[in-house]
């Protein structure tokens, strides 16, 4: 998705207003924004931070020119609140795996939430939660989605800068294999038989894990073009059982459609997932 084509111009002399909102998340993506530090200084004079409780208690009433939304929708109150935020936001950008794919809390989507409540809480009737954790885009229109767990600071600054200049953010939609090759990293699955989600994972980390000999585990979610039915047999070839594959697909981006469909299909194959079949050994 891209920032929409509404007129980016603002009234003369007025700085655009920025709001940062939190739903169900760990705060890592908001901390990424705070950690930009020196990089934010050139932007500070061009933006008015109207609402960002992680950084300041000041809370401007809006409307806001740019809203950054972190976290997933997990309660009825969340579902109502995101509608209000969308109504007072000229542009709405979701940041991080929770906001774009439901986050780690979307593991509830594959389980019985009522059973969990009964086991964990002494008085489950007081817990008001939804059966699923959903991405922001499944609840309101979103102008741009920035992936990652957490997001990349360079990509975040690019999105903010693009908004200020009225252009499309220059965020790649290819897989982790592209930066991996640019770094000159030897392909782990080909050379060493190490399972790696790089071919089906959105770029954003610069292929950090493969550069240290560790297979990609998909923290930026599925890339723009994935073929999980063709890819899963390669993971089996490299030693993973179907149970292993389901678990690796159900981490930070468990509810991302491509990952969710593939993991659900594996759960319903009815095959023994503790050992690879003879023909694949």
C-alpha positions in Angstrom: 0.0 0.0 0.0 1.1 3.6 -0.6 0.4 7.0 0.9 -2.7 8.2 -0.9 -2.9 10.9 -3.5 -4.8 13.5 -1.6 -3.4 17.0 -1.9 -0.2 17.0 0.3 -0.1 20.8 0.6 -0.8 22.5 3.9 -1.9 26.1 4.6 1.1 28.5 4.5 2.9 28.8 7.7 1.4 25.7 9.4 3.6 22.7 10.4 2.0 19.3 9.8 0.9 17.6 13.0 2.1 14.1 14.0 0.3 11.7 16.3 1.6 8.3 17.5 -0.9 5.8 18.8 -0.5 2.5 20.7 -2.7 -0.6 20.8 -1.7 -4.1 21.8 2.1 -4.2 21.4 5.4 -4.3 23.2 6.3 -0.6 22.5 9.4 -1.7 20.4 8.3 0.2 17.3 7.6 3.4 19.2 11.0 3.1 20.9 12.5 2.8 17.4 11.2 6.2 16.6 12.6 7.6 19.9 15.9 5.9 19.2 16.3 7.9 15.9 17.5 10.8 18.1 19.9 12.8 15.9 18.1 11.8 12.7 14.9 13.3 14.1 16.4 16.7 14.8 16.2 17.9 11.1 12.5 16.8 11.1 11.6 18.3 14.4 11.4 21.8 12.9 9.1 20.6 10.2 6.6 18.6 12.3 4.5 19.4 15.3 4.2 16.3 17.6 0.6 16.7 18.8 0.1 13.3 20.4 2.8 10.8 21.5 2.3 9.5 25.0 5.5 7.5 24.9 7.5 10.8 24.6 5.3 13.5 26.1 2.2 13.9 28.2 1.0 16.7 26.0 -2.1 15.6 24.0 -3.3 17.8 21.2 -7.0 17.3 20.3 -6.4 16.9 16.5 -7.2 16.5 13.7 -3.8 15.2 12.8 -2.0 15.3 9.4 -0.1 12.0 10.0 -0.9 9.3 12.5 1.5 6.4 13.1 -0.4 3.5 14.7 1.5 0.8 16.6 -0.2 -2.4 17.8 -3.2 -4.7 17.0 -6.9 -4.6 17.7 -7.6 -7.1 20.5 -10.6 -5.6 22.5 -14.0 -4.1 21.7 -12.6 -0.8 23.0 -9.7 -1.0 20.5 -12.1 -1.5 17.7 -14.1 1.6 18.6 -11.0 3.7 19.3 -9.3 3.0 15.9 -12.4 4.2 14.1 -12.1 7.6 15.9 -8.3 7.8 15.1 -9.0 7.1 11.4 -11.7 9.9 11.5 -9.3 12.5 12.9 -6.2 11.5 10.8 -5.5 12.8 7.3 -2.9 10.0 6.7 -2.7 6.8 8.7 0.4 4.7 8.6 0.6 1.4 10.5 4.0 0.5 12.0 5.3 -2.9 13.0 4.1 -6.6 12.9 1.4 -6.1 15.5 -0.3 -3.3 13.5 0.3 -4.9 10.1 -0.3 -8.6 10.9 -1.8 -9.0 14.3 1.6 -9.6 16.1 2.6 -12.4 18.4 -0.8 -12.0 20.1 -2.5 -13.2 16.9 -1.6 -16.8 18.0 -4.9 -16.6 19.8 -6.5 -16.7 16.3 -5.6 -20.3 16.1 -6.8 -21.3 19.6 -9.8 -21.2 21.9 -9.6 -17.9 23.7 -12.4 -18.8 26.1 -10.5 -21.8 27.2 -7.4 -19.7 27.8 -9.4 -17.2 29.9 -10.8 -19.9 32.0 -7.3 -21.4 32.7 -5.4 -18.2 33.3 -7.8 -15.9 35.1 -9.6 -16.6 38.4 -12.5 -14.5 37.2 -12.6 -14.7 33.4 -15.9 -13.0 33.3 -14.1 -9.7 33.9 -11.9 -10.1 30.8 -13.3 -8.3 27.8 -11.3 -9.4 24.8 -11.9 -10.3 21.2 -11.4 -13.9 19.9 -8.9 -12.6 17.4 -6.0 -10.1 17.2 -6.3 -8.3 13.9 -4.3 -5.9 11.8 -5.3 -2.2 11.7 -6.1 -2.5 8.0 -8.8 -5.1 8.7 -10.6 -2.4 10.7 -10.1 0.9 8.9 -8.5 2.1 5.6 -4.7 2.4 5.9 -2.5 4.6 3.7 0.7 2.8 4.2 2.0 -0.3 6.1 5.5 -0.4 7.5 6.5 -3.9 8.5 8.9 -5.4 11.0 9.3 -6.6 14.5 10.5 -4.0 15.3 10.4 -1.7 12.3 13.7 -0.4 10.8 14.5 3.1 11.8 15.8 4.1 8.3 12.5 2.9 6.8 10.5 4.8 9.4 12.3 8.1 8.7 11.8 7.5 5.0 8.0 7.2 5.5 7.9 10.4 7.6 10.1 12.3 5.1 8.0 11.0 2.2 4.9 12.4 3.9 6.5 15.8 4.4 7.5 16.0 0.7 4.2 14.6 -0.7 5.8 11.6 -2.4 5.5 7.8 -2.3 7.8 6.2 0.4 10.8 4.4 -1.2 10.3 1.1 0.7 11.4 -2.1 -1.1 8.9 -5.0 -1.4 11.3 -7.7 -2.4 12.5 -10.6 -0.2 15.5 -10.8 2.2 17.4 -12.7 -0.5 18.1 -9.4 -2.3 20.1 -7.7 0.5 21.6 -11.1 1.4 23.2 -11.3 -2.1 24.3 -7.7 -2.0 26.2 -8.4 1.2 27.9 -11.3 -0.5 26.5 -13.7 2.1 26.7 -17.4 1.1 23.2 -18.8 0.8 22.6 -20.9 3.9 20.0 -23.3 2.5 22.1 -24.0 -0.6 25.5 -24.2 0.9 24.8 -25.5 4.4 21.3 -26.9 4.4 20.2 -24.4 7.0 16.4 -23.6 7.0 15.8 -20.0 6.1 12.6 -17.9 5.5 14.6 -15.3 3.5 13.0 -16.2 0.2 9.5 -15.5 1.4 10.2 -12.7 3.9 9.9 -8.9 3.3 13.2 -7.1 3.3 13.8 -4.5 6.0 16.6 -5.9 8.2 19.3 -5.9 5.5 19.6 -9.7 5.9 21.1 -9.4 9.4 20.6 -13.0 10.6 22.0 -14.8 7.5 25.1 -12.6 7.7 25.8 -14.3 11.1 25.0 -17.8 9.8 21.5 -17.9 11.2 18.5 -18.6 8.9 15.9 -15.8 8.6 12.9 -16.3 10.8 10.5 -13.9 9.1 10.3 -11.0 11.5 9.3 -8.6 8.6 6.4 -10.8 7.4 5.7 -12.2 4.0 7.2 -10.4 1.0 5.1 -9.1 -1.8 5.4 -12.3 -3.8 5.4 -15.6 -2.0 4.8 -19.2 -3.0 4.6 -21.0 0.3 3.2 -24.3 -1.2 6.5 -24.5 -3.2 8.7 -23.3 -0.4 7.5 -25.6 2.4 9.0 -28.7 0.8 12.4 -26.9 0.8 12.1 -26.4 4.6 11.3 -30.1 5.0 14.4 -30.9 2.9 16.5 -28.9 5.3 15.3 -30.9 8.3 12.1 -29.2 9.5 9.0 -31.2 10.3 5.5 -29.8 9.5 5.2 -28.9 13.2 8.5 -27.0 12.9 7.2 -25.1 9.9 3.9 -24.2 11.6 5.8 -22.9 14.5 8.2 -20.8 12.5 5.4 -19.3 10.5 3.4 -18.5 13.7 5.7 -16.0 15.3 5.5 -12.2 15.0 3.4 -12.3 11.8 1.2 -15.3 12.6 -1.9 -13.7 11.1 -0.3 -12.4 7.9 -2.5 -14.0 5.2 0.2 -15.9 3.4 1.8 -17.3 6.6 -1.6 -18.0 8.2 -2.9 -19.9 5.2 0.2 -22.0 4.9 0.4 -22.9 8.6 -3.3 -23.7 8.7 -3.0 -25.9 5.6 -0.2 -27.9 7.3 -2.2 -28.4 10.4 -5.0 -29.9 8.4 -3.0 -32.3 6.2 -3.5 -35.1 8.7 0.1 -36.3 8.3 2.5 -37.2 11.1 4.3 -33.9 11.8 6.9 -35.4 14.1 9.0 -36.9 11.4 9.6 -36.2 7.7 8.1 -38.9 5.3 10.5 -41.5 3.9 10.5 -40.0 0.4 11.8 -36.6 1.7 14.8 -37.9 3.7 
